Amino acid sequence: MENEFLLKMLKNSFLQYGRDLDIDPLSKDDSLQLIKKITNEKDKDTEWYEVVEDVVYSYLTNQE
């Protein structure tokens, strides 16, 4: 359930940068790595959307 929620958030975040994951999907490995990174970086003081935005930005700018 949580993964579905995070995948939806990832999809929306990528849309802000002009990438539609329905047309140009991430590889399964990339999706799993991004979800793992999001769940690892999330703590009680941050909101999900903040972590998702940071992870997607880092992914798109190759700052990983």
MDAnalysis code that builds the backbone (N, CA, C; Angstrom):
import MDAnalysis as mda
import numpy as np

u = mda.Universe.empty(192, n_residues=64, atom_resindex=np.repeat(np.arange(64), 3), trajectory=True)
u.add_TopologyAttr("name", ["N", "CA", "C"] * 64)
u.add_TopologyAttr("resid", np.arange(1, 65))
u.add_TopologyAttr("resname", ["MET", "GLU", "ASN", "GLU", "PHE", "LEU", "LEU", "LYS", "MET", "LEU", "LYS", "ASN", "SER", "PHE", "LEU", "GLN", "TYR", "GLY", "ARG", "ASP", "LEU", "ASP", "ILE", "ASP", "PRO", "LEU", "SER", "LYS", "ASP", "ASP", "SER", "LEU", "GLN", "LEU", "ILE", "LYS", "LYS", "ILE", "THR", "ASN", "GLU", "LYS", "ASP", "LYS", "ASP", "THR", "GLU", "TRP", "TYR", "GLU", "VAL", "VAL", "GLU", "ASP", "VAL", "VAL", "TYR", "SER", "TYR", "LEU", "THR", "ASN", "GLN", "GLU"])
u.atoms.positions = np.array([
    [0.821, -1.197, 0.000],
    [0.000, 0.000, 0.000],
    [0.864, 1.260, 0.000],
    [1.859, 1.291, 0.851],
    [2.737, 2.455, 0.921],
    [3.495, 2.641, -0.388],
    [3.931, 1.537, -1.013],
    [4.646, 1.642, -2.283],
    [3.768, 2.252, -3.367],
    [2.491, 1.897, -3.402],
    [1.571, 2.471, -4.388],
    [1.445, 3.981, -4.179],
    [1.352, 4.377, -2.919],
    [1.276, 5.792, -2.573],
    [2.540, 6.520, -3.036],
    [3.695, 5.941, -2.769],
    [4.957, 6.563, -3.159],
    [5.122, 6.590, -4.671],
    [4.690, 5.547, -5.360],
    [4.771, 5.542, -6.822],
    [3.900, 6.648, -7.423],
    [2.739, 6.867, -6.842],
    [1.867, 7.944, -7.311],
    [2.518, 9.303, -7.067],
    [3.143, 9.457, -5.906],
    [3.838, 10.713, -5.611],
    [5.023, 10.913, -6.554],
    [5.758, 9.837, -6.844],
    [6.871, 9.922, -7.790],
    [6.371, 10.349, -9.168],
    [5.283, 9.736, -9.599],
    [4.709, 10.062, -10.902],
    [4.357, 11.548, -10.977],
    [3.705, 12.059, -9.948],
    [3.331, 13.478, -9.921],
    [4.553, 14.386, -9.878],
    [5.566, 13.985, -9.145],
    [6.775, 14.788, -9.050],
    [7.510, 14.839, -10.388],
    [7.611, 13.710, -11.059],
    [8.269, 13.686, -12.363],
    [7.497, 14.527, -13.379],
    [6.177, 14.552, -13.276],
    [5.371, 15.373, -14.190],
    [5.738, 16.850, -14.077],
    [6.098, 17.295, -12.888],
    [6.499, 18.694, -12.697],
    [7.763, 19.017, -13.483],
    [8.570, 18.009, -13.755],
    [9.799, 18.201, -14.520],
    [9.628, 17.802, -15.983],
    [8.384, 17.558, -16.403],
    [8.106, 17.278, -17.801],
    [8.265, 15.838, -18.225],
    [8.364, 14.925, -17.281],
    [8.495, 13.517, -17.639],
    [7.252, 12.760, -17.184],
    [6.524, 12.228, -18.150],
    [5.327, 11.443, -17.874],
    [5.737, 9.981, -17.757],
    [5.652, 9.436, -16.569],
    [6.096, 8.058, -16.348],
    [5.179, 7.031, -16.997],
    [3.988, 7.439, -17.436],
    [3.141, 6.522, -18.198],
    [3.696, 6.334, -19.605],
    [4.292, 7.378, -20.161],
    [4.854, 7.332, -21.508],
    [6.315, 6.876, -21.469],
    [7.066, 7.389, -20.517],
    [8.500, 7.103, -20.394],
    [8.771, 6.593, -18.972],
    [8.433, 5.329, -18.713],
    [8.541, 4.821, -17.331],
    [9.988, 4.632, -16.871],
    [10.135, 4.622, -15.564],
    [11.419, 4.288, -14.952],
    [11.621, 2.779, -15.055],
    [12.873, 2.369, -15.024],
    [13.123, 0.930, -14.954],
    [12.664, 0.438, -13.589],
    [12.396, -0.835, -13.489],
    [11.957, -1.415, -12.209],
    [13.020, -1.179, -11.140],
    [14.285, -1.313, -11.531],
    [15.390, -1.100, -10.591],
    [15.427, 0.352, -10.105],
    [15.278, 1.303, -11.022],
    [15.266, 2.717, -10.622],
    [14.099, 3.017, -9.692],
    [12.929, 2.478, -10.008],
    [11.757, 2.692, -9.157],
    [11.998, 2.177, -7.746],
    [12.533, 0.966, -7.649],
    [12.799, 0.385, -6.332],
    [13.848, 1.176, -5.565],
    [14.889, 1.627, -6.270],
    [15.933, 2.411, -5.606],
    [15.391, 3.742, -5.093],
    [14.548, 4.403, -5.893],
    [13.976, 5.680, -5.465],
    [13.061, 5.495, -4.260],
    [12.231, 4.459, -4.288],
    [11.342, 4.192, -3.153],
    [12.144, 3.875, -1.900],
    [13.198, 3.089, -2.055],
    [14.049, 2.756, -0.915],
    [14.703, 4.018, -0.347],
    [15.193, 4.876, -1.229],
    [15.835, 6.112, -0.777],
    [14.831, 7.021, -0.064],
    [13.613, 7.101, -0.595],
    [12.576, 7.931, 0.025],
    [12.252, 7.419, 1.426],
    [12.048, 6.118, 1.555],
    [11.686, 5.570, 2.865],
    [12.840, 5.685, 3.864],
    [14.081, 5.617, 3.370],
    [15.234, 5.756, 4.260],
    [15.415, 7.195, 4.746],
    [15.088, 8.154, 3.894],
    [15.294, 9.561, 4.241],
    [14.126, 10.176, 5.010],
    [12.995, 9.532, 5.001],
    [11.806, 10.056, 5.696],
    [11.984, 9.909, 7.196],
    [11.730, 10.991, 7.911],
    [11.703, 10.919, 9.368],
    [10.447, 11.625, 9.864],
    [10.261, 11.632, 11.146],
    [9.007, 12.145, 11.701],
    [8.829, 13.647, 11.500],
    [9.915, 14.373, 11.241],
    [9.826, 15.822, 11.098],
    [9.659, 16.289, 9.657],
    [9.670, 15.372, 8.692],
    [9.520, 15.761, 7.295],
    [8.229, 15.191, 6.720],
    [7.726, 15.880, 5.736],
    [6.537, 15.423, 5.022],
    [6.973, 14.549, 3.856],
    [6.097, 13.621, 3.458],
    [6.424, 12.728, 2.342],
    [6.770, 13.507, 1.087],
    [5.969, 14.537, 0.778],
    [6.190, 15.247, -0.473],
    [7.558, 15.929, -0.508],
    [8.041, 16.395, 0.648],
    [9.359, 17.028, 0.703],
    [10.455, 16.034, 0.325],
    [10.371, 14.852, 0.894],
    [11.378, 13.825, 0.634],
    [11.304, 13.383, -0.826],
    [10.087, 13.179, -1.332],
    [9.920, 12.756, -2.723],
    [10.507, 13.808, -3.664],
    [10.196, 15.067, -3.434],
    [10.711, 16.138, -4.291],
    [12.234, 16.182, -4.265],
    [12.831, 16.046, -3.087],
    [14.290, 16.063, -2.975],
    [14.924, 14.884, -3.711],
    [14.343, 13.706, -3.550],
    [14.896, 12.503, -4.186],
    [14.770, 12.592, -5.707],
    [13.621, 13.043, -6.192],
    [13.427, 13.160, -7.643],
    [14.373, 14.208, -8.217],
    [14.520, 15.328, -7.546],
    [15.433, 16.368, -8.015],
    [16.863, 15.827, -8.087],
    [17.280, 15.119, -7.045],
    [18.620, 14.535, -7.036],
    [18.787, 13.529, -8.167],
    [17.768, 12.731, -8.403],
    [17.805, 11.728, -9.484],
    [17.941, 12.427, -10.845],
    [17.145, 13.447, -11.070],
    [17.148, 14.124, -12.382],
    [18.404, 14.934, -12.627],
    [19.034, 15.404, -11.576],
    [20.249, 16.192, -11.734],
    [21.501, 15.368, -11.482],
    [21.336, 14.071, -11.375],
    [22.449, 13.133, -11.173],
    [23.308, 13.471, -9.969],
    [22.664, 13.854, -8.886],
    [23.395, 14.195, -7.667],
    [23.446, 13.040, -6.685],
    [23.053, 11.875, -7.108],
    [23.011, 10.720, -6.196],
    [24.402, 10.250, -5.876],
])
